[in-house]
């Protein structure tokens, strides 16, 4: 049970992204069908879909951090010793954590101190701070994932999953398997 809970927590961004994606796509689909068939739409539907998409994008950025899927230019490190690449990656992660820390502070300050308590969404009437609360949440999650990735790399000597390397490995595997398929008659 404990392992399942830890697994769920470790993949929470992915689950929330899936839920939000299904939710806002279904809501937009219902809106389109209702407009075209019944000449009516849910008044709050577009607004809720928009906010769900924003939450999806920010949580997707945190999930991308977990997968090491953010863009990095690393080809130049092949020309240098491995320690140079390691140092540069660590330095960029420290800068990233610093940026996140500043943004966590600014977004938290905005949501809880500077945002007018009477600002509400136009059609739902929900206080806007609930929609903007994704900003500090996402940047805290990204920071945790950057720290987690470096902890696994430097202390547990496990490399975090890297989306680019996985894709390149699958392409290499396909290229290695193609000659075997041709020899076997394409089976």
C-alpha positions in Angstrom: 0.0 0.0 0.0 2.8 2.4 0.9 4.5 1.7 -2.5 1.3 2.4 -4.4 0.8 5.7 -2.5 4.4 6.8 -3.2 4.0 5.8 -6.9 0.8 7.8 -7.1 2.4 10.9 -5.5 5.5 10.5 -7.7 3.2 10.6 -10.8 0.6 13.1 -9.5 1.3 15.7 -12.3 0.7 13.1 -15.0 -2.6 12.0 -13.5 -3.8 15.5 -13.1 -2.7 16.4 -16.6 -4.7 13.4 -18.0 -7.7 14.4 -16.0 -7.6 18.0 -17.1 -7.0 17.1 -20.7 -9.9 14.7 -20.8 -12.1 17.3 -18.9 -11.5 20.3 -21.1 -11.6 18.3 -24.4 -14.9 16.7 -23.3 -16.3 20.1 -22.3 -15.3 21.7 -25.5 -16.8 18.8 -27.5 -20.1 19.2 -25.6 -20.0 22.9 -26.3 -19.5 22.4 -30.0 -22.3 19.8 -30.2 -24.7 21.9 -28.2 -24.0 25.0 -30.4 -24.4 23.2 -33.7 -27.3 21.0 -32.8 -29.3 22.9 -30.1 -28.1 26.5 -30.8 -27.2 26.8 -27.1 -24.0 26.6 -25.1 -23.2 26.3 -21.5 -22.4 29.8 -20.4 -19.5 28.9 -18.2 -18.2 26.1 -20.4 -15.6 28.1 -22.4 -14.3 29.8 -19.4 -13.8 26.6 -17.4 -12.2 24.9 -20.4 -9.7 27.8 -20.7 -8.8 27.7 -17.0 -8.5 23.9 -17.2 -6.1 24.3 -20.2 -4.0 26.8 -18.3 -3.7 24.4 -15.3 -2.9 21.6 -17.8 -0.1 23.6 -19.3 1.5 24.5 -16.0 1.2 21.0 -14.6 2.5 19.7 -17.9 5.6 21.8 -17.4 6.2 20.2 -14.0 5.6 16.8 -15.5 8.1 17.6 -18.3 10.6 18.5 -15.6 10.2 15.1 -14.0 10.8 13.4 -17.4 13.7 15.7 -18.3 11.7 16.7 -21.4 12.5 20.4 -21.4 14.7 21.7 -24.2 18.4 21.6 -23.5 21.1 22.0 -26.0 23.6 19.3 -25.1 25.3 18.3 -28.4 28.3 20.5 -27.7 29.1 18.6 -24.6 30.2 15.6 -26.7 33.3 17.6 -27.5 34.3 18.0 -23.9 35.0 15.7 -21.0 31.9 14.3 -19.2 32.5 16.5 -16.1 32.0 19.6 -18.2 28.5 18.5 -19.2 27.7 17.5 -15.6 28.9 20.8 -14.3 27.0 22.8 -16.9 23.8 20.8 -16.3 24.1 21.3 -12.6 24.7 25.0 -13.0 21.7 25.4 -15.3 19.6 23.5 -12.8 20.7 25.8 -10.0 19.8 28.9 -12.1 16.4 27.2 -12.8 15.8 26.7 -9.1 16.7 30.3 -8.5 14.3 31.5 -11.2 11.6 29.2 -9.7 12.2 30.6 -6.2 11.7 34.1 -7.4 8.6 33.2 -9.4 7.2 31.2 -6.4 7.6 34.3 -4.2 6.1 36.7 -6.8 3.2 34.5 -7.7 2.3 33.7 -4.1 2.5 37.4 -3.3 0.3 38.2 -6.2 -2.3 35.5 -5.4 -2.6 36.1 -1.7 -1.6 39.7 -1.1 -2.1 41.8 -4.2 -5.1 40.2 -5.9 -8.3 41.9 -5.1 -10.5 39.6 -3.1 -13.5 40.7 -5.2 -12.0 39.6 -8.6 -14.2 36.8 -9.8 -14.4 34.9 -13.1 -17.0 36.4 -15.4 -19.4 33.5 -15.9 -18.7 31.2 -12.9 -18.3 33.8 -10.2 -15.4 31.9 -8.6 -12.7 34.0 -7.0 -9.8 34.4 -9.5 -7.2 33.4 -6.9 -8.3 29.8 -7.3 -7.4 29.9 -10.9 -4.1 31.8 -10.4 -3.1 29.4 -7.6 -1.6 27.1 -10.2 1.3 29.5 -10.6 3.0 28.9 -7.2 1.9 25.2 -7.3 3.5 24.6 -10.6 6.8 26.3 -9.8 7.0 24.5 -6.5 6.4 21.2 -8.3 9.1 22.1 -10.9 11.6 22.9 -8.2 10.9 19.7 -6.4 11.3 17.7 -9.6 14.6 19.5 -10.4 15.9 18.7 -6.9 14.6 15.2 -7.2 16.3 14.6 -10.5 19.7 15.9 -9.2 19.3 13.9 -6.0 18.8 10.7 -8.0 21.7 11.6 -10.3 24.3 12.6 -7.7 23.4 10.7 -4.5 21.6 7.6 -5.8 23.6 7.4 -9.0 20.4 6.8 -11.0 19.8 8.9 -14.0 16.3 10.2 -14.2 14.3 9.2 -17.3 15.2 11.4 -20.2 12.5 11.8 -22.9 15.0 12.6 -25.6 17.3 9.7 -24.9 14.3 7.3 -24.7 13.1 8.5 -28.1 16.6 8.2 -29.6 16.9 4.7 -28.2 13.6 3.6 -29.7 14.7 5.0 -33.1 18.0 3.1 -32.8 16.1 0.0 -31.9 13.8 0.3 -34.9 16.8 0.9 -37.2 18.5 -2.2 -35.8 15.4 -4.3 -36.2 14.6 -3.3 -39.8 17.4 -5.3 -41.4 16.2 -8.4 -39.5 12.7 -7.8 -40.7 13.8 -7.6 -44.3 15.8 -10.8 -44.0 12.8 -12.6 -42.6 10.6 -11.4 -45.4 9.0 -8.5 -43.5 7.4 -10.7 -40.9 
